[in-house]
Structure formats: C-alpha cells, structure tokens
Amino acid sequence: MLPITIQVPVLASLPAAARQVEAAIAESGCTVVAFEGEMGAGKTTLIRELARTLGVADDVSSPTFALVNEYRDGRDRPVYHFDFYRIDSINEAERIGAAEYFDSGYLCLVEWPARVAELLPEPRLEVRLDVLSAEARSIQITVIT
C-alpha cells in the first residue's frame, strides 16, 4: 500500500484523509511520523483530525512554544505532538528528551522534523503536505528507511 498519495480537494475531506493516515501508520508499524510542508500547509490541522480519529478527547493545538504536547488516545496510550519550528538547536531537542520520546514506542507526531533530522529514527513515516489551492492539499505518505 505504501507509498500512497491522498488528495484533499476541500477541508471537508480531511476526516477521510486522517483515517487514511491512521491506516498508513498502522500498516507501516512506525511510531514516529514526520509531517513536512510549508508554513500554512495544514500540518497541525491534519494532526488535529488524526488525533480525533485516534480517539484523543483533548484540544489539539500546535506545541510551538512548549515543543511537545502529550495527549491520550482512545485506548489511554500517550500520543506525543512535537513542533520544532522555533527550536534553537539540536541540543535543545536533546535536553527535552526528544530521542527518548522517539524511542518510547508511543506515537510521536513531529512538525518541522528537518530541524531535528539527526535525532529521528528509521524507519519512520513521512507525511508531506503540498498546497494546491486555498483548501486543496496533496498528501504523500512514505516510509523513510
């Protein structure tokens, strides 16, 4: 099944896309998922919808200043959401224990993963969002080994 491309013609299609991302995560067996895309591509919006699909009841928002948010999925397992956009250095990511989170076996959803590339494990899933129009997106999902 992987790699796959998901077309999101309008925002109303996002729940179906999130279900496909969830299926790709399950198929890959990867617990680290790197979300790539330009500013405003919809990384946090897709993660919010994916979290709903996973049964997260909390309000999901970008952890831009905290670097990591922890949620609980519908089976009470941790889901970690990272945003490394404002990270100052790889050392800062190491200080918050990013590598330990990535090695925990729990789902780690990572925005701006290129900023911590040397800490990311392989294999991992990459979810790339490309902007096609104001609402339309193309999402490519691949396993990075």
C-alpha positions in Angstrom: 0.0 0.0 0.0 2.8 2.5 0.8 3.8 4.9 -0.6 0.4 6.5 -1.2 -0.9 9.9 -2.2 -4.1 11.3 -0.8 -6.0 14.1 -2.5 -7.8 16.6 -0.2 -9.9 18.7 -2.5 -11.7 20.6 0.3 -11.4 20.8 4.1 -14.5 18.7 4.5 -12.4 15.8 3.1 -9.9 16.0 5.9 -11.6 13.4 8.2 -11.3 10.7 5.4 -7.7 11.7 4.8 -6.9 11.4 8.5 -8.4 7.9 8.5 -6.0 7.0 5.6 -3.1 8.4 7.5 -4.0 6.4 10.5 -4.2 3.2 8.3 -0.8 4.0 6.9 0.7 4.4 10.4 -0.8 1.0 11.4 0.4 -0.6 8.2 4.0 0.8 8.5 4.4 -0.1 12.2 6.2 3.2 12.5 5.7 5.2 15.7 7.5 8.3 14.6 5.6 10.3 11.9 7.3 13.3 10.4 4.9 16.0 8.9 6.6 18.0 6.2 5.1 21.0 4.5 5.5 24.8 4.1 4.1 27.2 6.7 0.3 27.1 6.5 0.2 23.8 4.6 -2.1 22.3 7.3 0.2 20.1 9.3 -1.4 21.0 12.6 -4.9 20.8 11.1 -4.2 17.3 9.8 -2.7 16.3 13.1 -5.7 17.6 15.0 -8.0 15.5 12.7 -5.7 12.4 13.1 -5.9 12.8 16.9 -9.7 12.8 16.7 -9.5 9.6 14.6 -7.3 8.1 17.3 -9.8 9.0 20.0 -8.0 11.9 21.5 -10.5 13.9 23.5 -8.2 16.9 24.3 -8.0 20.1 22.4 -5.1 19.5 20.0 -3.0 22.6 19.2 0.5 23.3 18.0 3.1 23.0 20.7 5.1 25.8 19.1 6.4 27.2 22.4 6.2 24.1 24.6 7.9 22.0 21.8 5.8 18.9 22.9 2.2 18.3 23.9 1.1 15.0 25.3 -2.4 13.6 24.6 -4.1 10.3 25.4 -5.7 8.3 22.6 -9.0 6.3 22.9 -7.0 3.4 24.5 -5.4 5.7 27.1 -2.0 5.5 25.4 0.2 8.6 25.1 0.4 10.4 21.8 3.3 13.0 21.6 2.9 16.0 19.3 6.1 18.0 18.6 6.6 21.3 16.8 10.3 22.1 16.2 9.8 25.3 14.2 11.1 27.5 17.0 13.8 25.2 18.2 17.1 27.0 18.7 19.4 24.0 18.4 19.6 20.2 18.2 20.8 20.4 21.8 17.5 21.9 22.9 15.7 18.9 21.4 18.1 16.6 23.2 17.5 18.5 26.5 13.8 17.9 26.4 14.5 14.2 25.7 13.3 14.1 22.1 15.3 10.9 21.4 13.7 9.2 24.4 10.2 10.1 23.2 11.0 8.8 19.7 12.3 5.5 21.2 9.4 5.1 23.6 7.3 3.0 21.3 4.4 5.5 21.5 3.1 7.6 18.6 5.2 10.7 18.0 3.8 13.3 15.5 6.6 15.6 14.5 6.2 19.0 12.8 9.3 20.6 11.3 11.2 17.3 11.5 14.2 18.6 9.4 15.3 20.7 12.3 15.9 17.5 14.4 16.7 15.2 11.5 19.7 13.6 13.2 17.6 12.5 16.1 14.8 10.9 14.1 14.9 7.1 13.9 14.5 4.9 10.9 12.2 3.6 9.8 9.7 6.4 10.2 6.7 7.6 8.3 6.9 10.8 6.3 3.6 12.7 5.6 4.3 15.5 3.1 1.6 18.1 2.6 1.6 20.2 -0.6 -0.7 23.2 -1.1 -2.7 23.0 -4.3 -5.1 25.9 -3.6 -6.7 27.7 -0.6 -8.4 24.4 0.6 -6.9 21.7 -1.6 -3.9 19.6 -0.5 -2.0 16.6 -1.8 -0.6 14.4 0.9 2.2 11.9 0.2 2.9 9.2 2.7 6.2 7.2 2.5 8.3 5.1 4.8 11.8 6.5 5.3 14.4 3.8 5.9 
